[in-house]
């Protein structure tokens, strides 16, 4: 199924002009350290390299993009260009998280509506509950013996009311705040992560030698 707009949520594609007629073998050899990490699988076919990372470590420079394809092509002037097509599970989760928390917020509002409707449906019961109860009295003998006075049940009722008031209804605010936070993380990551991975590829390829160093270094400077 072709989903050209939906897959942009977690998919990043682009190309990096390398400024020199580098071969695919040379480019992939210089990128190889990025794939020599635990849980990384590599498949090479001609000028195309595919990789997949399982549970990448946080320090892995490609941890955000857990799978992808890299291809080295040559332009008409002989200049090599690295094309990449990468997929990010992290970006997908950051995109879905706000939807989840919005759902929690809606559930909280729905619970508040149900509780409010239940209270409004039983006003007589609430009135009976709110009536003050008579305070029990000690009989004269107990009072003469110095027994403590019975506790006022109305004071306990007032304490329970205050407790309920402090707890309040089910607030959807925390859920909406978390939804906004994850949305901000996704928007920043969607812009920042592709730029970082492009820069990572450039730095890995830019091994200075007499033939290729200056041109690729210039490409890195322009990226910064």
PyMOL commands that set and color helices and strands:
alter all, ss='L'
color gray80, all
select helices_A, chain A and resi 6-9+24-35+89-121+123-130+140-144+153-167+173-205+213-223
alter helices_A, ss='H'
color red, helices_A
select strands_A, chain A and resi 11-17+40-45+48-53+67-74+80-87
alter strands_A, ss='S'
color yellow, strands_A
deselect
rebuild
show_as cartoon
